[in-house]
Amino acid sequence: MHRKEHVVGYLFLAPSLIGFAVFLLFPIVFSFVLAFSEWDLVSGLKAITFIGLNNFSEMWSDEWFRVSLKNNFILTALVVPITMIVSLAIAIVLNDKVYGKNMLRLVYFMPYITTIVAAAVVWMALYHPSQGPINQLLLSLGVDNPPKWLASPTMALPSIAIMMIWAGIGFDLIVYMAALQGIPKHLYEAADLDGATGLRRFFHITLPMLSPTTFFLFITRIIHSFEVFTPINIMTEGGPGDATSVLVYQIYKVSFAFYRLGYGSAIAWVLFVIIFIITLIQWKYQNKWVTYN
């Protein structure tokens, strides 16, 4: 009887296990093999040639790789702190008695659930150098030479960052609001009795009690910023020049435009190692700044 139950259980698990093996486990193992190989995708599996560490050694002399890596770190440095700070500020305001709180919450969350392709197309129109609403507004305010945004090598990456911040605020906001509502009210009541100001309550109660939530959002936001692809592919295609090229976009171009699957897989594994190390460092030092409630 028990054996029959085990068989039935495995049969129920089989679709998920097969899907995991075919669509996740096999691609991971295959990409690891390709990272040490040379393959052009169109020549068949027999054309896979083992070349050792050549793909990894090539990266350090590849200017495009170095620029893409630098752009990834710049984008992360812009997007992660600004998104989290703005989200927390809005969450604190909405957590108080604000008229139309539910409607405002929905408005802020809408960008997160909006199709990223559609959002990217809309932002392309907003950023248009001559006809875009943003520059039209700046011209009406007396700005003679408004930024070229996506067409400018210096402004293209910050423009992508603004779009990512706009799209990410909704998720962080909802998570922060849920965490704020879980803070015990008696802590604020005790602080009021002690005569604590709003800033003291924020830094000594709100911020420490939100540290587990901040830690979670910090990790997920960093991972998301390193994996960004769609906005760059739609809005700039890595340009102008290589001003907005990032590692995931480079993996796509190398693998499916230049048909260098081995080199693309090697870059993908370098990206995995970078994200893994950053996450590991955060987990290691979390006890120094995370207060568990």
Secondary structure, DSSP 8 states (H G I E B T S, - for coil): -HHHHHHHHHHHHHHHHHHHIIIIIHHHHHHHHHTTEE--STT-GGG-EE-TTHHHHHHTT-HHHHHHHHHHHHHHHHHHHHHHHHHHHHHHHHHSS-TTHHHHHHHHHHHHHS-HHHHHHHHHHHT-TTT-HHHHHHHHTT-SS---GGGSTTTHHHHHHHHHHHHHHHHHHHHHHHHHHTS-HHHHHHHHHTT--HHHHIIIIIHHHTHHHHHHHHHHHHHHHHT--HHHHHHTTT-STTTT--HHHHHHHHHHTS--HHHHHHHHHHHHHHHHHHHHHHHHTGGGT----
